[in-house]
């Protein structure tokens, strides 16, 4: 298998899906001639032409609104929001239109769109190029939210998202684009949405995470095993909505100790929902309070480098939280 | 100002846990170094634990009445003596971010650093915040499934918390012991070590079965300790018992004659017990094998004669010790007894007051008993009771007289000595008790 970057895997998924199904097209700011601000759509306009690789105005409501309309017309649009921080002008289109079309039409219509958006911090992007927005959307029924952590997962999950008949938000951690590499098969494969992945088996505690934090937690888990002798099971949610309750509960029932880690701020985040599911369905398997590891509830990612590091999750932070939980 | 944690100290060699009896300070109170902070009950003693620091009590982590393992954090104190207790150093600041760190740069991993003292202290406090006797939902469920009394388990989690692993290990050990005992059923005495048998005896076999109207009593720390000690003694020590009758008519007359003056002069009442203890001590000088202990297949004859005196309480029993009782006069013994019994009933005994006994005396006559079969207070070799003094017809010479008589009973460790020796000891004791008279000095 070929080793590819996270970014190349996403590019390949887009290109392969566009070759496979001519209804698939991409639209967004600078996705065409420029090939995307991160170069994810690099070269697509050369292969598929400007009718399937649309450069749009700087208007997120239009990008999503046009995608919804195209989907209603029978196409499979993949819209790109250049930074997740700027997805908010399209909230109405996403929540009031895309998420509700199937319900509103009593199942007569669906909205098969994918909205891709780079998110996340640690890249000196400051207030408006660092946000995690999954917490805002996971409350909304009718939306699926995918956040891959490896090139292999990214390709298989994006293909599944494109083939899904309902709206999918596909968030890509921008720090991983070129820093995370992994083996990616050339051929066509799909990873089912709504299925978490046990990235590292363990018996002593369960660590539930997604996105960039998967890598921090895996590194911390290795250190925990080596230095403290505790084996952490690291679960990559991959799809944060809907949650894979089965995998979560199975692991919790095995270990009895749970840590949930994400880069999004703590209050009302994915960790809160995962905690609630566990408390509701596995209380009598818990041997320790559920621990959430997440940045503080501050309004935005600081620009100052020291403060940005203080905000961002670190391997050290994951390790210490795991160790404390394992020893509890 | 740094915060310090006060932990449950080890009070005595084999003591592994203590019960918080009473907090002497409340959160917000100021406490000086060495000032009593909390009363702790271990087995049978109340003792005051002094604060190790001067400062303000921030938090009490263990509620009154809860039993926790040695080392469990009890309280947090914000110290104020800045000189002695330096603030912990701040963790080293993070290295500045590389100036040219671009989008998509490699994931930076921070250099690992050893946990600072402050972090460890924080962790200890956080762990201690869990009230003792509170178990996780999982531990409670496992305890129910396996029929385990969680108080039998020594926790290995933070602050002595009982974890899932602790419960499962306990169950595994219990099952292993049961398996070990089964094939050896025809010869149980040799197959199972006394220690293993003891441990099993201490652990309840199963969930108690309650019928309608039954009352379930969960024993407190003292009741549990008594149960443990009594079982251990009965199961390891081959008790032998004998009794003799003593004519104490002259002793009764002596006490009657002296008691009012004694009370007036000394401020304590003159009971029969000091006379009895004095006689026991003097006889022990003559028969030292009863002031001994059986330890590890050896007999150790104790030089000091420290007499434990059983004191009945409303809800239990305690045995304070008169150390070096052989050096005290009758009056001295009376004072020592008055002091110990008063403090025992007030729950004010110190640890040393109940340690080091070499023989025990029990005034069972005080509640009307005429014969009793006491259980030896391990690791001592004997326990002696003085029974009720009563008026009875007695053959004196060739006539029958009305005399004051009393039975003396003794249980002794038959590993240490035999009936002949003990019989001679009792004869000696009897002679001493019968030879008290009007001229016996009290001082």
Interface residues (C-beta under 8 A of the other chain):
Chain A: X7 X38 X122 X123 X124 X125 X174 X175 X176 X177 X178 X179 X180 X212 X215 X216 X219 X223 X256 X283 X284 X285 X286 X287 X288 X305 X306 X308 X309 X310 X314 X315 X316 X319 X320 X324 X327 X328
Chain B: X93 X94 X96 X97 X101 X102 X103 X104 X105 X106 X107 X108 X109 X110 X112 X113 X115 X119 X123 X126 X127 X136 X137 X138 X139 X140 X141 X157 X158 X161 X163 X164
